[in-house]
């Protein structure tokens, strides 16, 4: 509520302060922590892109349900590695609404299958 009442100048100062704090925090990162952060950010972007392609009604339901988001993330990770056996969670109706990405090109396709 407080952010909605701030002026453009106050908003600009707050954003600049936040950027500077993040820059200082990242400057003190260890290489391991940096790598872990980059992996988390990459996964978050991947999930966000996948969510954007889902039916809007289903997307709203998933975005507001932490358990559904966790299930989506776990199910998506199955596509990263070939699986020789059928996986019950792949029969989930949610999968039928997700476009597959080709791991080599990052484009919609066969997802390495």
N, C-alpha and C positions, 0 to 999 in steps of 0.2 A: 504494500500500500504506500509506503514511504517513497519508493522509487517512482511511482506514478505521479507524485506531487513535485518531484525535483525539476528544476529548470534545465534547459539544454546545457548551460554552463556548468551546473553542478554535476550533471551526468557526464560531461566530458572530463571533468576533474576526477570523478570517481573511476571512470574507465581507465584514465591515464595512471592513476594510483594503483589500480588492480594489475595493469600490464607491467608496471615497474616492479611490483611485489612478485609477480610470477617470474619475471626475468631474473631477479635476484635469487629466487628459490631454485630456478633451473641452473643458475651459474654454480651453485654449490652441490649439485647432484653428483653422485658417484656414477661411473660408467654403467654399473649393473642396474642402478635405479633408473637411469636414463633409458636403458634398453627396455626395462619392464614398463616404463611409462609409455614409450613409443608403441610397444605391443598392445597395451590397453587402449591407446588412442586409435590405433589401426582397427582393432576389433570393434570399438564403438562406432567408428565410421562405417564399417562393413554391416553391422546390425542396422544402423540408421538407413543405409541405402536399401537394404533388404526390406525393412519396414515400409519404406516409401512405395515399394512395388506391390504391397499387399492391399487387398480390398479395404477401402476406407473404414467401413464399419468394424471389420475384424482388427484393423490397425488400432483404432481407438480402444477397443477392448484389451488388446495386448499391452498397449502403452501404459494403461492404468492398473495393470495386474502384474505385480512383481514375480509371481510364480509363473505366469504365462511367458513373461520376458525371459526368465531363467530357462524355461523349457525350450523356447525358441533358440536361445543361444546354444544350449546343449545339443539340440537336434541339428543346428547348422554346422556344428563342429564335426559331425559324423561325415560330412561331405569332404572334409580335408584329406581323409585317408581312405584308400580302397577297403571295402569290407566284404570278406568272402561269404559271410552268412547273412541271411535276412535279419533285419533289425526291427522288432515290433514297433518302435517309435516312428519308423519310417512310414508306417501305415496310417499315421496320424493325419486327419483331414487337413491340418494346417499346412502340411508339406505340399498338398496338391495345389495350394494357392501361391506357393513360393516359386519364382522363376529360378532355375538353376544357373550358376555361373561357371564358366569354363575356367578351371584353376590356372591354366597356362596363359590365357588371354585376358581374364577378368571380365569377359563379356558373357552375355547370356548364351547358353549352349548346352553341352552335355555334361558339364562339371566333371570332366575326366573319366566319364563312364564309357 
